[in-house]
Amino acid sequence: MVEIKVNSDQEILREAEEVLREHLGPAKATRFWVALGGGSGDYLQIKETLFKGETVDTLYEKIQGPKRRAEPNSVE
């Protein structure tokens, strides 16, 4: 007989959070969960997963996206 492992709802949600964070990034994943959940859930718990290993600097870089070359008139 073959055993089939059935994941709990919490395990599935945790896996979904990880997939969304990896593919959408933390900002879009958070917006998705807010839009989907309508304010339900424990943000303090979810944010630990979404922003694991992130710093203000790494999040800022992700928000800014690819940096453009300095414009000719800009001062560095």
C-alpha positions as CSV (number, residue, x, y, z in Angstrom):
1,M,0.0,0.0,0.0
2,V,1.3,3.5,-0.9
3,E,1.1,6.1,1.8
4,I,0.1,9.6,0.8
5,K,1.1,12.5,2.9
6,V,-1.6,15.1,3.3
7,N,-0.3,18.6,4.1
8,S,-2.1,20.7,6.7
9,D,-3.7,24.0,5.6
10,Q,-0.9,25.8,7.5
11,E,1.8,24.0,5.7
12,I,0.2,24.8,2.3
13,L,-0.2,28.5,3.3
14,R,3.5,28.6,4.4
15,E,4.6,27.0,1.1
16,A,2.4,29.5,-0.9
17,E,3.9,32.4,1.0
18,E,7.4,31.3,0.2
19,V,6.6,30.8,-3.5
20,L,5.0,34.2,-3.8
21,R,7.8,35.9,-2.0
22,E,10.4,34.3,-4.2
23,H,8.6,35.0,-7.5
24,L,6.9,38.3,-6.8
25,G,9.2,39.8,-4.2
26,P,8.2,40.9,-0.7
27,A,6.3,44.0,-1.7
28,K,4.0,42.4,-4.3
29,A,3.5,39.3,-2.2
30,T,2.4,41.4,0.7
31,R,0.0,43.4,-1.5
32,F,-1.4,40.1,-2.8
33,W,-2.0,38.7,0.7
34,V,-3.7,42.0,1.8
35,A,-5.9,42.0,-1.3
36,L,-6.8,38.4,-0.9
37,G,-7.2,38.2,2.8
38,G,-9.2,41.4,3.4
39,G,-7.3,42.0,6.6
40,S,-7.5,38.5,8.0
41,G,-4.6,36.7,9.4
42,D,-1.7,37.6,11.6
43,Y,0.5,40.1,9.7
44,L,3.2,39.9,12.4
45,Q,3.6,36.2,11.7
46,I,3.4,36.6,7.9
47,K,5.9,39.4,7.8
48,E,8.5,37.2,9.4
49,T,8.2,34.9,6.4
50,L,7.9,37.6,3.7
51,F,10.9,39.7,4.9
52,K,13.2,37.0,6.3
53,G,16.8,38.0,5.8
54,E,15.8,41.5,4.4
55,T,17.1,44.8,5.6
56,V,16.0,48.3,5.0
57,D,18.7,48.6,2.4
58,T,17.9,45.4,0.5
59,L,14.2,46.3,0.5
60,Y,15.0,49.8,-0.8
61,E,17.0,48.4,-3.6
62,K,14.2,46.0,-4.6
63,I,11.7,48.9,-4.5
64,Q,13.9,51.0,-6.7
65,G,14.4,48.2,-9.3
66,P,17.3,48.2,-11.7
67,K,19.4,51.3,-11.3
68,R,19.6,53.4,-14.4
69,R,22.8,54.9,-15.5
70,A,23.4,58.4,-14.1
71,E,21.8,61.1,-16.3
72,P,24.3,63.4,-17.9
73,N,23.2,66.4,-15.8
74,S,23.2,64.5,-12.5
75,V,25.9,65.1,-9.9
76,E,27.3,62.0,-8.0
